[in-house]
Amino acid sequence: MVGDRRDLIQKALGWMLREAGKRVDRAVLTDYLDGHAAQMGRTALSYAVEHLSPEERARYRAMR
């Protein structure tokens, strides 16, 4: 789903990643982002990093 650029898919992917980081384990989210942030669309990445610190958000956005 990372490669699917349809907006609703990107929103859904970002939302699920964000919720996994909030409810399951933050390390699950950051491990995924470490490996995939460069391939993710802007929308998915923005949703996924919403609850991270400003420094972490900037680091993942710089990977794009």
N, C-alpha and C positions, 0 to 999 in steps of 0.2 A: 504494500500500500504506500510505501514511501515514495515510489516513483509515479503514483497516480496524482496528476496535477489538478483534478477537479476540486473546486473550492469546498464543496460539502464533505468530500472524502478527507481533505486536508484538515478541516475543522474537527471532524470526528477523530482522526488519528491524534491530533494535538490534544484534544479533550481527554481521550483515553489514557494517553501518556501522562498528562497532568494528574489525573485522578489516581493512576497507579503510584505516582510519586507521593501523593498526599495520603492515600489510604492503605497502601500495601507497604512500600518501602522506598524511601527517597533514593537509596542506592540503586534500585532497579531502574529508576528514571535516569539518573546520571550515568549509569553504565551504558544504557541504551543510547543516550545522547552523545556520549564519548565516541561511540562507534558509528553513529548514523547522522549526526547533526549536519555534516557537510552535504549529504544527499537530500535532506529534508526540504520541503517547500517552506517558504517564509511563513505562511499561515499556520501550518502544523507546528513549526518551531516556536512561533509566538505564543500559541496556546499552551504548548508543553512547558515552557519556561516561566510561565506567568507567576508562579509562586516561589520562584528561586530568588536569591538575593540579586541586586543590581549588577554586582561583579560577575556572578555566575551567568546571568542572562547575557551580558556583554561578551563573555568568553565564548558561549555557544553561538551567538550571532556572528561573531568574528570567524567562526569555522566555515561559514557559508561561502 
